[in-house]
Amino acid sequence: MTSLPRPQLGEPYLLTPGPLTTSYTVKQAMLRDWGSWDSDFRAMTAELRARLLSLLGDGHEAYDCVPMQGSGSFAVEAMLTSFISQDGKALVLANGAYGKRAAQTLDYAGRAFVVLDKGDYLPPRGVEVAQILADDPAITHVVAIHCETSSGILNPLHEISQATEAAGRKLLIDSMSAFGAIPLSPSEYTFEAMVSSANKCIEGVPGFGFVLARKTALASAKGNCPSLSLDLYAQWDAMEKTGQWRFTPPTHVVAAFLQALNEHAAEGGVAGRGARYAENRDVMVAGMRALGFETLLPDAWLSPIIVTFFCPADPRFEFTRFYDLMKEQGFIIYPGKLTEVDSFRIGCIGRMDAEVMRAVVAAADHALKQMGVRSAAPPAAAIASRMAQVG
């Protein structure tokens, strides 16, 4: 593996699911100004679209790429409201905050939907999807989260895709925190569209998301979206005709993203990036478990993107203090996002390698000692809750 371009000296490592730690060279790419209408920037947009499509691998020729200004949630909303028409109905597969947000988005847009809510610990399974689709012929689309970062679970997209295709319905994938590190080839998965963001596994900076969708789906989406600025069909149609974004694009972010794509390719593409993240996870999880911490999820469902840990039962442990002590040592971790148990999260993505993850574990050990925490073991009730749900 090639050596990693490092972040700027003195910056903390962002152990989050994005925004994340970027290389100095990605930051450096933003030092020039670009005219959004200029031919040079139109060429950059065309390159961005083509290179993202190529990351899909075999079968990408049937798809097109539509970048969309704003955060990842903007792009998710654009996908959902552009492809699910007013007379459509979605099955939303939820096992965390982002499945619930997809349902909330559909509710705001006045789209019909039902939710399969699996809680914090379990993935939606293909057999469940198949049964719901068989029982409700009005459902036109299935909405799935690839990696649910509120828990860190990697959902079983293969069986979800197979169940959706077998039922003759269309799959929309929120691959926000997985695309670029976990394969999502049309030759392996059948899906109508997927969405991700610049500041995730490609290791760019925040400012735009993108939807990779079947050209046939884009062509038939005209008039569906109730939003002017989030209309994917209109954005796609304008880019096809003019090469320009309809509204002011994040020019510096696009320049940084193209540099991030260069570094992604130099690392070995999706396979290389995914291998580093998996090693980051394995090194960090082994070290944290050696300190006594427990993961929320069993190994079978741990993603290489972010890992959720139970907070220790020791009364001397206080998350805010732990956070501050980790930050003092150069590591910014992430609060938990669960409703039933106290937890925190440590991300595995960004410009980090196994050496950095070993330093993360050492910092956690130091923080525990500073707090006087003798054991990082979680409350018995938290483990009992997990066992009751996942066995």
FIZALO-7505 format. One record per residue (C-alpha): residue number from 1; residue in three letters; z, x, y. Coordinates in Angstrom, 1 decimal. Example, Ala and Ser with C-alpha at 12.3 -4.5 7.8 and 13.67 -1.06 7.14 Angstrom:
REM residues 2
+------+------+--------+--------+--------+
! resi ! resn !      z !      x !      y !
+------+------+--------+--------+--------+
!    1 !  ALA !    7.8 !   12.3 !   -4.5 !
!    2 !  SER !    7.1 !   13.7 !   -1.1 !
+------+------+--------+--------+--------+
This chain:
REM residues 391
+------+------+--------+--------+--------+
! resi ! resn !      z !      x !      y !
+------+------+--------+--------+--------+
!    1 !  MET !    0.0 !    0.0 !    0.0 !
!    2 !  THR !   -0.8 !    1.3 !    3.5 !
!    3 !  SER !    2.1 !    2.1 !    5.8 !
!    4 !  LEU !    3.1 !   -0.8 !    8.0 !
!    5 !  PRO !    2.5 !   -0.7 !   11.8 !
!    6 !  ARG !    6.0 !   -1.0 !   13.1 !
!    7 !  PRO !    7.4 !   -3.2 !   15.8 !
!    8 !  GLN !    8.2 !   -1.7 !   19.2 !
!    9 !  LEU !   11.1 !    0.7 !   19.0 !
!   10 !  GLY !   14.4 !   -1.0 !   19.9 !
!   11 !  GLU !   13.3 !   -4.6 !   19.1 !
!   12 !  PRO !   15.5 !   -6.6 !   16.6 !
!   13 !  TYR !   13.9 !   -7.7 !   13.4 !
!   14 !  LEU !   13.4 !  -11.5 !   13.3 !
!   15 !  LEU !   14.4 !  -12.7 !    9.9 !
!   16 !  THR !   13.0 !  -16.2 !   10.5 !
!   17 !  PRO !   10.0 !  -18.2 !    9.3 !
!   18 !  GLY !    8.2 !  -17.6 !   12.6 !
!   19 !  PRO !    8.0 !  -16.6 !   15.3 !
!   20 !  LEU !    8.5 !  -13.3 !   13.4 !
!   21 !  THR !    8.5 !   -9.6 !   13.9 !
!   22 !  THR !    5.0 !   -8.4 !   14.9 !
!   23 !  SER !    3.5 !   -4.9 !   15.0 !
!   24 !  TYR !    3.3 !   -2.9 !   18.2 !
!   25 !  THR !   -0.5 !   -2.9 !   17.8 !
!   26 !  VAL !   -0.6 !   -6.7 !   17.7 !
!   27 !  LYS !    1.4 !   -6.8 !   20.9 !
!   28 !  GLN !   -0.8 !   -4.2 !   22.4 !
!   29 !  ALA !   -3.9 !   -6.4 !   21.8 !
!   30 !  MET !   -2.6 !   -8.8 !   24.5 !
!   31 !  LEU !   -2.9 !   -6.3 !   27.4 !
!   32 !  ARG !   -6.4 !   -7.4 !   28.4 !
!   33 !  ASP !   -7.3 !  -10.6 !   30.1 !
!   34 !  TRP !  -10.2 !  -12.8 !   28.8 !
!   35 !  GLY !  -12.3 !  -15.5 !   30.4 !
!   36 !  SER !  -12.2 !  -18.6 !   28.1 !
!   37 !  TRP !  -15.8 !  -19.5 !   28.9 !
!   38 !  ASP !  -17.1 !  -15.9 !   28.6 !
!   39 !  SER !  -19.5 !  -14.9 !   25.7 !
!   40 !  ASP !  -17.1 !  -12.2 !   24.6 !
!   41 !  PHE !  -14.3 !  -14.7 !   24.1 !
!   42 !  ARG !  -16.6 !  -17.2 !   22.4 !
!   43 !  ALA !  -17.5 !  -14.5 !   20.0 !
!   44 !  MET !  -13.8 !  -13.9 !   19.3 !
!   45 !  THR !  -13.3 !  -17.6 !   18.6 !
!   46 !  ALA !  -16.3 !  -17.6 !   16.2 !
!   47 !  GLU !  -14.9 !  -14.5 !   14.4 !
!   48 !  LEU !  -11.4 !  -16.1 !   14.1 !
!   49 !  ARG !  -12.9 !  -19.2 !   12.5 !
!   50 !  ALA !  -15.0 !  -17.3 !   10.0 !
!   51 !  ARG !  -12.3 !  -14.9 !    9.0 !
!   52 !  LEU !   -9.7 !  -17.7 !    8.4 !
!   53 !  LEU !  -12.2 !  -19.5 !    6.2 !
!   54 !  SER !  -12.8 !  -16.4 !    4.2 !
!   55 !  LEU !   -9.1 !  -16.2 !    3.4 !
!   56 !  LEU !   -9.5 !  -19.4 !    1.3 !
!   57 !  GLY !  -11.7 !  -17.5 !   -1.2 !
!   58 !  ASP !  -14.1 !  -19.2 !   -3.6 !
!   59 !  GLY !  -15.2 !  -22.6 !   -2.4 !
!   60 !  HIS !  -14.6 !  -22.0 !    1.3 !
!   61 !  GLU !  -18.2 !  -22.8 !    2.2 !
!   62 !  ALA !  -17.4 !  -26.6 !    2.0 !
!   63 !  TYR !  -14.8 !  -26.2 !    4.8 !
!   64 !  ASP !  -14.7 !  -25.4 !    8.5 !
!   65 !  CYS !  -11.9 !  -24.0 !   10.7 !
!   66 !  VAL !  -10.7 !  -25.9 !   13.8 !
!   67 !  PRO !   -8.1 !  -24.0 !   15.9 !
!   68 !  MET !   -5.8 !  -26.1 !   18.0 !
!   69 !  GLN !   -3.7 !  -25.1 !   21.0 !
!   70 !  GLY !    0.1 !  -25.4 !   20.7 !
!   71 !  SER !    2.7 !  -24.9 !   18.1 !
!   72 !  GLY !    2.2 !  -25.6 !   14.4 !
!   73 !  SER !    3.6 !  -29.1 !   14.8 !
!   74 !  PHE !    0.7 !  -29.8 !   17.2 !
!   75 !  ALA !   -1.8 !  -28.8 !   14.5 !
!   76 !  VAL !    0.0 !  -30.8 !   11.8 !
!   77 !  GLU !   -0.1 !  -33.9 !   14.0 !
!   78 !  ALA !   -3.8 !  -33.3 !   14.7 !
!   79 !  MET !   -4.5 !  -33.1 !   11.0 !
!   80 !  LEU !   -2.5 !  -36.2 !   10.1 !
!   81 !  THR !   -3.7 !  -38.5 !   12.9 !
!   82 !  SER !   -7.4 !  -37.3 !   12.7 !
!   83 !  PHE !   -7.8 !  -37.8 !    8.9 !
!   84 !  ILE !   -5.5 !  -40.8 !    8.2 !
!   85 !  SER !   -7.2 !  -43.7 !    9.9 !
!   86 !  GLN !   -5.5 !  -46.9 !   11.2 !
!   87 !  ASP !   -6.2 !  -48.7 !    7.9 !
!   88 !  GLY !   -5.1 !  -45.7 !    5.8 !
!   89 !  LYS !   -1.8 !  -45.1 !    4.1 !
!   90 !  ALA !    0.0 !  -41.9 !    3.3 !
!   91 !  LEU !    2.4 !  -40.8 !    0.6 !
!   92 !  VAL !    4.6 !  -38.1 !    2.2 !
!   93 !  LEU !    6.3 !  -35.7 !   -0.2 !
!   94 !  ALA !    9.6 !  -34.6 !    1.4 !
!   95 !  ASN !   12.2 !  -32.2 !    0.3 !
!   96 !  GLY !   13.4 !  -31.0 !    3.7 !
!   97 !  ALA !   12.9 !  -31.2 !    7.4 !
!   98 !  TYR !    9.2 !  -30.7 !    7.5 !
!   99 !  GLY !    8.3 !  -33.4 !    5.1 !
!  100 !  LYS !   10.5 !  -35.7 !    7.2 !
!  101 !  ARG !    8.8 !  -34.5 !   10.4 !
!  102 !  ALA !    5.4 !  -35.4 !    8.9 !
!  103 !  ALA !    6.7 !  -38.9 !    8.2 !
!  104 !  GLN !    8.1 !  -39.2 !   11.8 !
!  105 !  THR !    4.7 !  -38.1 !   13.1 !
!  106 !  LEU !    2.9 !  -40.8 !   11.2 !
!  107 !  ASP !    5.5 !  -43.3 !   12.4 !
!  108 !  TYR !    4.8 !  -42.4 !   16.0 !
!  109 !  ALA !    1.1 !  -42.7 !   15.4 !
!  110 !  GLY !    1.5 !  -46.2 !   13.8 !
!  111 !  ARG !    0.1 !  -45.1 !   10.5 !
!  112 !  ALA !    1.4 !  -46.7 !    7.3 !
!  113 !  PHE !    3.3 !  -44.4 !    4.9 !
!  114 !  VAL !    5.8 !  -44.2 !    2.1 !
!  115 !  VAL !    8.1 !  -41.2 !    1.4 !
!  116 !  LEU !    9.1 !  -39.6 !   -1.8 !
!  117 !  ASP !   12.3 !  -37.9 !   -0.7 !
!  118 !  LYS !   13.6 !  -35.3 !   -3.2 !
!  119 !  GLY !   16.6 !  -34.1 !   -1.1 !
!  120 !  ASP !   17.3 !  -30.4 !   -0.4 !
!  121 !  TYR !   17.1 !  -28.9 !   -3.9 !
!  122 !  LEU !   14.2 !  -30.3 !   -5.8 !
!  123 !  PRO !   10.4 !  -30.2 !   -5.6 !
!  124 !  PRO !    8.2 !  -33.3 !   -5.9 !
!  125 !  ARG !    6.5 !  -33.2 !   -9.3 !
!  126 !  GLY !    2.9 !  -34.2 !  -10.2 !
!  127 !  VAL !    4.1 !  -36.9 !  -12.6 !
!  128 !  GLU !    6.0 !  -38.6 !   -9.8 !
!  129 !  VAL !    3.0 !  -38.5 !   -7.5 !
!  130 !  ALA !    0.8 !  -39.9 !  -10.2 !
!  131 !  GLN !    3.1 !  -42.8 !  -10.8 !
!  132 !  ILE !    3.5 !  -43.7 !   -7.2 !
!  133 !  LEU !   -0.3 !  -43.6 !   -6.7 !
!  134 !  ALA !   -0.8 !  -45.8 !   -9.7 !
!  135 !  ASP !    1.7 !  -48.3 !   -8.4 !
!  136 !  ASP !    0.2 !  -48.4 !   -4.9 !
!  137 !  PRO !   -3.6 !  -48.5 !   -4.6 !
!  138 !  ALA !   -3.3 !  -48.8 !   -0.8 !
!  139 !  ILE !   -2.3 !  -45.2 !   -0.5 !
!  140 !  THR !   -5.3 !  -43.1 !    0.7 !
!  141 !  HIS !   -3.7 !  -39.7 !    1.3 !
!  142 !  VAL !   -0.9 !  -37.5 !   -0.1 !
!  143 !  VAL !    0.9 !  -35.2 !    2.4 !
!  144 !  ALA !    2.5 !  -32.1 !    0.8 !
!  145 !  ILE !    4.5 !  -29.2 !    2.3 !
!  146 !  HIS !    3.4 !  -25.9 !    0.6 !
!  147 !  CYS !    6.6 !  -24.0 !    1.4 !
!  148 !  GLU !    9.5 !  -26.1 !    2.7 !
!  149 !  THR !   11.3 !  -23.6 !    4.9 !
!  150 !  SER !   14.4 !  -25.7 !    5.6 !
!  151 !  SER !   15.5 !  -24.8 !    2.0 !
!  152 !  GLY !   12.9 !  -22.0 !    1.2 !
!  153 !  ILE !   11.5 !  -24.0 !   -1.8 !
!  154 !  LEU !    7.9 !  -23.3 !   -2.9 !
!  155 !  ASN !    6.5 !  -26.6 !   -4.0 !
!  156 !  PRO !    4.2 !  -27.0 !   -7.1 !
!  157 !  LEU !    0.9 !  -27.6 !   -5.3 !
!  158 !  HIS !   -1.1 !  -27.2 !   -8.5 !
!  159 !  GLU !    0.3 !  -30.3 !  -10.2 !
!  160 !  ILE !    0.4 !  -32.3 !   -6.9 !
!  161 !  SER !   -3.2 !  -31.5 !   -6.3 !
!  162 !  GLN !   -4.2 !  -32.4 !   -9.9 !
!  163 !  ALA !   -2.3 !  -35.7 !   -9.7 !
!  164 !  THR !   -3.9 !  -36.6 !   -6.3 !
!  165 !  GLU !   -7.4 !  -35.8 !   -7.5 !
!  166 !  ALA !   -7.0 !  -37.7 !  -10.7 !
!  167 !  ALA !   -6.0 !  -40.8 !   -8.8 !
!  168 !  GLY !   -9.0 !  -40.4 !   -6.4 !
!  169 !  ARG !   -6.9 !  -39.9 !   -3.3 !
!  170 !  LYS !   -7.0 !  -37.1 !   -0.7 !
!  171 !  LEU !   -4.5 !  -34.3 !   -0.3 !
!  172 !  LEU !   -3.4 !  -32.9 !    3.1 !
!  173 !  ILE !   -1.4 !  -29.7 !    3.0 !
!  174 !  ASP !    1.1 !  -28.3 !    5.5 !
!  175 !  SER !    0.8 !  -24.7 !    4.5 !
!  176 !  MET !    2.4 !  -23.5 !    7.8 !
!  177 !  SER !    4.6 !  -20.9 !    6.3 !
!  178 !  ALA !    2.6 !  -20.0 !    3.2 !
!  179 !  PHE !   -1.1 !  -19.5 !    4.1 !
!  180 !  GLY !   -2.1 !  -15.9 !    4.2 !
!  181 !  ALA !    0.5 !  -14.8 !    1.7 !
!  182 !  ILE !    0.2 !  -17.4 !   -1.1 !
!  183 !  PRO !   -3.3 !  -18.2 !   -2.5 !
!  184 !  LEU !   -4.8 !  -21.6 !   -1.6 !
!  185 !  SER !   -8.3 !  -21.5 !   -3.0 !
!  186 !  PRO !  -10.5 !  -24.6 !   -3.2 !
!  187 !  SER !  -11.4 !  -23.3 !   -6.6 !
!  188 !  GLU !   -7.8 !  -23.8 !   -7.7 !
!  189 !  TYR !   -6.7 !  -26.7 !   -5.6 !
!  190 !  THR !   -8.5 !  -29.8 !   -4.5 !
!  191 !  PHE !   -7.6 !  -30.7 !   -0.9 !
!  192 !  GLU !   -9.1 !  -32.4 !    2.1 !
!  193 !  ALA !   -7.4 !  -30.2 !    4.7 !
!  194 !  MET !   -4.7 !  -27.7 !    5.2 !
!  195 !  VAL !   -2.9 !  -26.5 !    8.4 !
!  196 !  SER !   -1.1 !  -23.3 !    9.3 !
!  197 !  SER !   -0.2 !  -21.3 !   12.5 !
!  198 !  ALA !   -0.9 !  -18.0 !   14.2 !
!  199 !  ASN !    2.7 !  -16.8 !   14.0 !
!  200 !  LYS !    3.4 !  -17.1 !   10.3 !
!  201 !  CYS !    2.1 !  -15.0 !    7.4 !
!  202 !  ILE !   -0.9 !  -13.6 !    9.3 !
!  203 !  GLU !    1.8 !  -12.0 !   11.6 !
!  204 !  GLY !    0.3 !  -13.0 !   15.0 !
!  205 !  VAL !    2.2 !  -14.5 !   17.9 !
!  206 !  PRO !    2.8 !  -18.2 !   18.8 !
!  207 !  GLY !    0.2 !  -20.2 !   20.7 !
!  208 !  PHE !   -2.1 !  -22.0 !   18.3 !
!  209 !  GLY !   -2.4 !  -23.5 !   14.9 !
!  210 !  PHE !   -5.5 !  -24.1 !   12.8 !
!  211 !  VAL !   -6.8 !  -26.7 !   10.4 !
!  212 !  LEU !   -9.1 !  -25.7 !    7.5 !
!  213 !  ALA !  -10.8 !  -29.0 !    6.5 !
!  214 !  ARG !  -13.8 !  -30.2 !    4.5 !
!  215 !  LYS !  -16.8 !  -30.5 !    6.7 !
!  216 !  THR !  -17.4 !  -34.0 !    5.4 !
!  217 !  ALA !  -13.8 !  -35.0 !    6.4 !
!  218 !  LEU !  -14.3 !  -33.6 !    9.9 !
!  219 !  ALA !  -17.7 !  -35.5 !   10.3 !
!  220 !  SER !  -16.1 !  -38.8 !    9.3 !
!  221 !  ALA !  -13.0 !  -38.4 !   11.4 !
!  222 !  LYS !  -14.6 !  -39.5 !   14.7 !
!  223 !  GLY !  -12.5 !  -42.1 !   16.4 !
!  224 !  ASN !   -9.5 !  -41.9 !   14.2 !
!  225 !  CYS !   -7.1 !  -39.8 !   16.4 !
!  226 !  PRO !   -5.2 !  -41.8 !   19.1 !
!  227 !  SER !   -4.6 !  -38.6 !   21.1 !
!  228 !  LEU !   -7.2 !  -37.0 !   23.4 !
!  229 !  SER !   -5.9 !  -33.4 !   23.2 !
!  230 !  LEU !   -5.1 !  -33.5 !   19.4 !
!  231 !  ASP !   -8.4 !  -35.0 !   18.2 !
!  232 !  LEU !   -9.7 !  -32.6 !   15.6 !
!  233 !  TYR !  -13.1 !  -34.2 !   15.4 !
!  234 !  ALA !  -13.6 !  -33.8 !   19.2 !
!  235 !  GLN !  -12.3 !  -30.2 !   19.1 !
!  236 !  TRP !  -14.6 !  -29.3 !   16.1 !
!  237 !  ASP !  -17.6 !  -31.1 !   17.7 !
!  238 !  ALA !  -17.1 !  -29.2 !   21.0 !
!  239 !  MET !  -16.8 !  -25.8 !   19.2 !
!  240 !  GLU !  -19.8 !  -26.4 !   17.1 !
!  241 !  LYS !  -21.9 !  -27.3 !   20.2 !
!  242 !  THR !  -20.5 !  -24.8 !   22.8 !
!  243 !  GLY !  -18.4 !  -22.2 !   21.0 !
!  244 !  GLN !  -15.6 !  -23.1 !   23.4 !
!  245 !  TRP !  -12.2 !  -24.7 !   23.1 !
!  246 !  ARG !  -12.1 !  -28.1 !   24.9 !
!  247 !  PHE !   -9.1 !  -27.2 !   26.9 !
!  248 !  THR !   -7.7 !  -23.8 !   28.1 !
!  249 !  PRO !   -7.3 !  -21.6 !   25.0 !
!  250 !  PRO !   -4.4 !  -19.1 !   24.4 !
!  251 !  THR !   -6.8 !  -16.2 !   25.1 !
!  252 !  HIS !   -4.2 !  -13.4 !   24.6 !
!  253 !  VAL !   -2.9 !  -15.0 !   21.5 !
!  254 !  VAL !   -6.4 !  -15.1 !   20.0 !
!  255 !  ALA !   -6.8 !  -11.4 !   20.8 !
!  256 !  ALA !   -3.5 !  -10.6 !   19.1 !
!  257 !  PHE !   -4.4 !  -12.7 !   16.1 !
!  258 !  LEU !   -7.7 !  -10.9 !   15.5 !
!  259 !  GLN !   -5.7 !   -7.6 !   15.4 !
!  260 !  ALA !   -3.2 !   -9.2 !   13.0 !
!  261 !  LEU !   -6.2 !  -10.2 !   10.8 !
!  262 !  ASN !   -7.3 !   -6.6 !   10.8 !
!  263 !  GLU !   -3.9 !   -5.5 !    9.6 !
!  264 !  HIS !   -3.7 !   -8.3 !    7.1 !
!  265 !  ALA !   -7.0 !   -7.1 !    5.6 !
!  266 !  ALA !   -5.9 !   -3.5 !    5.6 !
!  267 !  GLU !   -2.8 !   -4.5 !    3.6 !
!  268 !  GLY !   -5.0 !   -6.1 !    0.9 !
!  269 !  GLY !   -5.4 !   -9.6 !    2.2 !
!  270 !  VAL !   -3.5 !  -12.5 !    0.7 !
!  271 !  ALA !   -2.6 !  -10.6 !   -2.5 !
!  272 !  GLY !   -1.3 !   -7.6 !   -0.6 !
!  273 !  ARG !    0.7 !   -9.6 !    2.0 !
!  274 !  GLY !    2.2 !  -11.8 !   -0.7 !
!  275 !  ALA !    3.2 !   -8.8 !   -2.8 !
!  276 !  ARG !    5.1 !   -7.3 !    0.1 !
!  277 !  TYR !    6.9 !  -10.5 !    0.9 !
!  278 !  ALA !    7.9 !  -11.0 !   -2.8 !
!  279 !  GLU !    9.3 !   -7.5 !   -2.9 !
!  280 !  ASN !   11.2 !   -8.2 !    0.3 !
!  281 !  ARG !   12.7 !  -11.3 !   -1.2 !
!  282 !  ASP !   13.6 !   -9.7 !   -4.5 !
!  283 !  VAL !   15.3 !   -6.7 !   -2.8 !
!  284 !  MET !   17.2 !   -8.8 !   -0.3 !
!  285 !  VAL !   18.3 !  -11.5 !   -2.8 !
!  286 !  ALA !   19.6 !   -8.9 !   -5.3 !
!  287 !  GLY !   21.5 !   -7.2 !   -2.6 !
!  288 !  MET !   23.0 !  -10.4 !   -1.2 !
!  289 !  ARG !   24.0 !  -11.6 !   -4.6 !
!  290 !  ALA !   25.7 !   -8.2 !   -5.2 !
!  291 !  LEU !   27.8 !   -9.0 !   -2.1 !
!  292 !  GLY !   28.8 !  -12.4 !   -3.7 !
!  293 !  PHE !   26.4 !  -14.7 !   -1.8 !
!  294 !  GLU !   24.7 !  -17.4 !   -3.7 !
!  295 !  THR !   21.2 !  -18.8 !   -3.1 !
!  296 !  LEU !   20.7 !  -22.5 !   -2.6 !
!  297 !  LEU !   17.9 !  -22.6 !   -5.1 !
!  298 !  PRO !   17.4 !  -21.2 !   -8.6 !
!  299 !  ASP !   15.0 !  -18.4 !   -9.0 !
!  300 !  ALA !   12.2 !  -20.6 !  -10.3 !
!  301 !  TRP !   11.8 !  -22.3 !   -6.8 !
!  302 !  LEU !   12.6 !  -19.3 !   -4.5 !
!  303 !  SER !    9.7 !  -18.7 !   -2.2 !
!  304 !  PRO !    8.7 !  -15.2 !   -0.9 !
!  305 !  ILE !    8.9 !  -16.7 !    2.7 !
!  306 !  ILE !   12.5 !  -17.5 !    3.4 !
!  307 !  VAL !   15.7 !  -17.8 !    1.3 !
!  308 !  THR !   18.7 !  -20.1 !    2.0 !
!  309 !  PHE !   22.2 !  -18.9 !    1.1 !
!  310 !  PHE !   25.4 !  -21.0 !    0.9 !
!  311 !  CYS !   28.0 !  -20.0 !    3.5 !
!  312 !  PRO !   31.0 !  -18.3 !    1.9 !
!  313 !  ALA !   34.1 !  -20.4 !    1.2 !
!  314 !  ASP !   36.4 !  -17.8 !    2.7 !
!  315 !  PRO !   38.0 !  -19.4 !    5.8 !
!  316 !  ARG !   37.5 !  -16.1 !    7.7 !
!  317 !  PHE !   33.7 !  -16.6 !    7.5 !
!  318 !  GLU !   32.3 !  -18.3 !   10.6 !
!  319 !  PHE !   28.5 !  -18.4 !   10.9 !
!  320 !  THR !   28.3 !  -17.9 !   14.7 !
!  321 !  ARG !   30.4 !  -14.7 !   14.4 !
!  322 !  PHE !   28.3 !  -13.6 !   11.4 !
!  323 !  TYR !   25.1 !  -14.2 !   13.4 !
!  324 !  ASP !   26.4 !  -12.2 !   16.3 !
!  325 !  LEU !   27.4 !   -9.3 !   14.1 !
!  326 !  MET !   24.0 !   -9.2 !   12.4 !
!  327 !  LYS !   22.3 !   -9.3 !   15.8 !
!  328 !  GLU !   24.4 !   -6.4 !   17.0 !
!  329 !  GLN !   22.9 !   -4.4 !   14.1 !
!  330 !  GLY !   19.3 !   -5.4 !   14.9 !
!  331 !  PHE !   18.8 !   -8.4 !   12.7 !
!  332 !  ILE !   18.3 !  -12.0 !   13.9 !
!  333 !  ILE !   18.9 !  -14.5 !   11.1 !
!  334 !  TYR !   18.4 !  -18.2 !   11.0 !
!  335 !  PRO !   20.9 !  -21.1 !   10.8 !
!  336 !  GLY !   20.8 !  -23.5 !    7.9 !
!  337 !  LYS !   19.0 !  -26.8 !    8.2 !
!  338 !  LEU !   20.6 !  -28.7 !    5.3 !
!  339 !  THR !   22.6 !  -31.9 !    5.7 !
!  340 !  GLU !   25.0 !  -31.6 !    2.8 !
!  341 !  VAL !   26.3 !  -28.0 !    2.7 !
!  342 !  ASP !   26.8 !  -25.2 !    5.2 !
!  343 !  SER !   24.1 !  -22.6 !    4.8 !
!  344 !  PHE !   22.0 !  -19.9 !    6.6 !
!  345 !  ARG !   18.6 !  -18.5 !    6.0 !
!  346 !  ILE !   17.0 !  -15.1 !    5.8 !
!  347 !  GLY !   13.3 !  -14.7 !    6.2 !
!  348 !  CYS !   11.2 !  -12.3 !    4.2 !
!  349 !  ILE !    8.0 !  -12.4 !    6.4 !
!  350 !  GLY !    6.9 !  -10.3 !    9.3 !
!  351 !  ARG !    6.6 !   -6.5 !    9.8 !
!  352 !  MET !    9.3 !   -5.7 !    7.3 !
!  353 !  ASP !    9.4 !   -4.0 !    4.0 !
!  354 !  ALA !   11.9 !   -3.3 !    1.2 !
!  355 !  GLU !   13.5 !   -0.5 !    3.3 !
!  356 !  VAL !   14.3 !   -3.0 !    6.0 !
!  357 !  MET !   15.6 !   -5.5 !    3.6 !
!  358 !  ARG !   18.1 !   -3.0 !    2.2 !
!  359 !  ALA !   19.2 !   -2.4 !    5.7 !
!  360 !  VAL !   19.7 !   -6.2 !    6.1 !
!  361 !  VAL !   22.0 !   -6.2 !    3.1 !
!  362 !  ALA !   24.0 !   -3.3 !    4.4 !
!  363 !  ALA !   24.3 !   -5.1 !    7.8 !
!  364 !  ALA !   25.6 !   -8.2 !    6.0 !
!  365 !  ASP !   28.1 !   -6.1 !    4.1 !
!  366 !  HIS !   29.3 !   -4.6 !    7.4 !
!  367 !  ALA !   29.6 !   -8.0 !    9.1 !
!  368 !  LEU !   31.7 !   -9.4 !    6.3 !
!  369 !  LYS !   34.1 !   -6.5 !    6.5 !
!  370 !  GLN !   34.3 !   -6.8 !   10.3 !
!  371 !  MET !   35.2 !  -10.5 !    9.8 !
!  372 !  GLY !   37.7 !   -9.7 !    7.1 !
!  373 !  VAL !   35.9 !  -11.8 !    4.5 !
!  374 !  ARG !   36.9 !  -10.7 !    1.1 !
!  375 !  SER !   34.5 !  -12.8 !   -0.9 !
!  376 !  ALA !   31.1 !  -14.2 !    0.0 !
!  377 !  ALA !   31.3 !  -16.8 !   -2.9 !
!  378 !  PRO !   30.4 !  -20.3 !   -1.8 !
!  379 !  PRO !   32.7 !  -23.3 !   -2.0 !
!  380 !  ALA !   33.0 !  -24.7 !   -5.6 !
!  381 !  ALA !   31.8 !  -28.1 !   -4.3 !
!  382 !  ALA !   28.5 !  -26.6 !   -3.0 !
!  383 !  ILE !   27.8 !  -25.1 !   -6.5 !
!  384 !  ALA !   28.8 !  -28.4 !   -8.1 !
!  385 !  SER !   26.4 !  -30.3 !   -5.9 !
!  386 !  ARG !   23.5 !  -28.0 !   -6.7 !
!  387 !  MET !   24.3 !  -28.1 !  -10.4 !
!  388 !  ALA !   24.4 !  -31.9 !  -10.3 !
!  389 !  GLN !   20.9 !  -32.0 !   -8.9 !
!  390 !  VAL !   19.1 !  -29.1 !  -10.5 !
!  391 !  GLY !   21.1 !  -28.4 !  -13.6 !
+------+------+--------+--------+--------+
